């Protein structure tokens, strides 16, 4: 069967990180482009496309039917991971949402036992990537791969995680967020926090896109600080001083990334 689904670069990158042969559940699947591509390309034997809203659910159902994949892709309507039963999938993909929402979906799924049997998570938060990284570590998932790309003027990070080994989670997570990986010298807890923000794998392979992202973030903070520093509120001015300290560390990291970028 030939592949005739055209993916965006963002979805192509997500698809590339899914393990071949995995049964995939795509949460918030929209038009089900990712599941259809994965199954049509024979990378995955079957998939579940989960969607809450009626419009995208109907669009996903139509896409699957037109691809003649109704026997291999199950389109389900429901909120987050409520569409899954334990053991339904090997890999869960969640893309195109804020980091806090992705973390909430994962936490609700964990609490409901929906992650039982899941071996891999491929996640693409639009913002708040550090929130997703913290959730993964807190729940003994290992961040093993990160990618970054720019498409249509927007920058996206894609995170891939697998379960930590039983009894070794803290050790394995500590190795991923080793303060020595940070290219500047700061207190260990500060270094770890910066690794969660910048991405422990991305920071080891600096790129033009990564530098542009954090230059943009720095400029946003600079504008916020400028407004706070003009405020008559003393608390706002104190907060601005804290931001400036944080920005100084960011600038130090950025200086190293600009030098090392590939």
N, C-alpha and C positions, 0 to 999 in steps of 0.2 A: 504494500500500500504506500503510495507516494505522499510525502508531506506537502500540503498546500496551505498551511496556516502560517501567516507572516507575523512574527513576533517583533516587538520593539526590542532595542538593544537591552533595555532593563530586564524584560522577561527572558530574553535569550541568556543573560547572565545567570538569572535564577535557575533556569532549566539546566544550565551547564553544571550547577553545583548539586543537583539531585543525583543520588546514587543510582546507577543503572540497575534495573531489575526491581526497584522498590515500588511498592504500592503507595500511591501518593494521595494525600487529602489536601486540597487547596482551599483554604478558608478565606472567604471573601473573594470568590473566584471571578466575580463580575461576568464577563462573557465566556468564561471557561476556556480562554485561549491557551493558557498554560497546560491544563490537563489534556486538552485535545492534541496539542503539539507533542507532549511527552508520550502519549499513547500512539498517535499516528507514526511517530518516528521510531517506535518500538523500543524506546528507552525504558518505558514503564509498561507493565502488563495490564494495569488497571488503575483507575483513579476515582476519587470522589470530588465533586465540585460543590462546595457549600456556599450558599448565598442567602442573606437575610431578606433583602428587599425584593419585592415582587418583580419590578422591571428587569433588573439584572438576572434574577432567577429564570425568568421566561427567556431572556436572551441567551443564557447559558444552555437551557434546555434545547432551544432551537439550534444552537451551534453544534451541540453533541449529536442531535438528530440528523442534521445536514451532513455531518462527517461520518454518519452511519456507525457510530460508536456507542449506541445506547446499551449494548450488551457488555461494554467494558468501562464506561464512565457513568457513574450514578450521580445525578444532579439532585441535591437535597436542599430543602429550604429550612433555615433555622439560624439561631443566633450563635455566632462563633463556633466553638467545638461541640455545641449541643447536637450537631448533625452527625457526630461520630459515636460509635460504640467501641468499647475496648477491643483492641486487636484488629480494627478496620484497616489501619494503615501502618506502613513502615516509616514513611516520611511525611511530615506536615510542612506545608508551605503557607506563609502568610505574608502578603506584600501590599504595598501602597497605602499603608495606614500609619498613624503616628505611633511612636515607640511606646507611649503609655497605654494606648489601646491594644497593641500587640501583647504587651506584658499582661494586661488584664485578661485578654482572651486565653493566653497560656495558663494563667493562674486559675481561672475558672475551669479550664479543661483539666488541669492537674487535680484540683479539688474534687472534680466529678469522676475521676478515674479514666478520663478520655485519652490520656497519654500512655496508658498501658500498652505495651507492645511497640510504641513508637521509638525508633532508633535514631532518627535524624530530624533536625529542624533547619529549614532554610527560610530566613526571615529578611524582609526588606522594609525597614521603617523609613518613612519619609523624613521624620525628625525624631529626636530623642533616642538616638542609637544607644547612648550610654544607659538609658533605662532598661533597654532590652538586654544589654550585656550584664547588668547587675542581676536581672531576673534569672538569667541563665546560670550564673555563678551561685546564686542563692539556692537554686534548685538542682544543683549538681549536674549541670550540663556544661560540657567543655566547648568553648569557642575554638574551632580548629581551622577556620578559614574565613577570610574577609576579602571582599572585592569592592572596588569603587569605580564609578563611571559617571560621565556627564552626558546627558541627552536632552536636547531641546532646551538648553539653558538651565537645566536642573541637575543637581548632583545627588546620586543615590549610593548608599552602601548596602551590600548584601552580606549577611552573616550566615555561616553554616556551623551547626553545633551537633555534637553527639553526646551520648551519656557518659559520665565519668565512670571509671572502674569502681566497683564496690570496695569501700574502705580506703580509697585513694583520692577521693574528690578534692579535699582541701589541698593536698600535695600537688595534684595536677593543675588545679586552678591557680595556685600560687606560682607555679612555673610559667603559666601563660601571662600572668600579670606581674612578672618579676620587675621590681623597680630598676634593676640594672639595664633593662631594655630602653628606658627613657634616655634620650640623648643629652639631658641636662642633669645637674646634680641638685636634688632637693630632698626634703625629708621623705622617708619611705612611704608614708601614708599619702602625701601629696603626689608622689610619683605614681602610685597605684591609681589614684583618682584621675590623673591625666591620661593614663593608659586606657581607662574605661571611656574617657571622652574621645580621644583620638583614634582608639582601636589598636590593640596590641600587635596585630599582624600588619595593619596598614602602616603603622609607624616604622616598622622594620623594612618596608619597601616604599619609601616616599615617592610620590608621583606629583606631576603638575596639577592633577585634579585635586588631590588631597591638600596641596598647598593653597589652591584657589578657594577651596571650601573654607579653610580655617582663616584665610585672610578676610573672607567675607564675614565670617562669624566675629572676628576681631573688630571689624568696622561697625557691625551692629552694636556690639558692646560699647564701643567708643561713643556712638551717638547717644546711647542710653545714659552713659556716664555724664556726658556733657549736659544733658537735661537735668540730671539729678544734682549735679554740682551747682547749678544755678537756682536750685530750690531753696526756699526759706526753711524747709523742714530739716532739722539737724539729723534725724534718722536717715533721711535720703542721702545727705552728704556723707555720713558714715558708711552707708552701703556703697556709695560711689567709690570710696577709698578702698573698700574690700574688692570691688570689681577691678579697680586699677591694679591692685596687687595680683589678681588672677590674670589680668591681661598681660602683665609683665612676664609671667611664666609662659603664657601662650606664645608671646612674641619670641621668647628664648627657644621654645620648641620649634616654632616656625622657622627661625633662622637656621637651625640645624637641618630641617626638612628641605629648605631651599637649596642648601649646599649638597645634600645627599640625594636629591630627587632623581628619578630615572625616567 
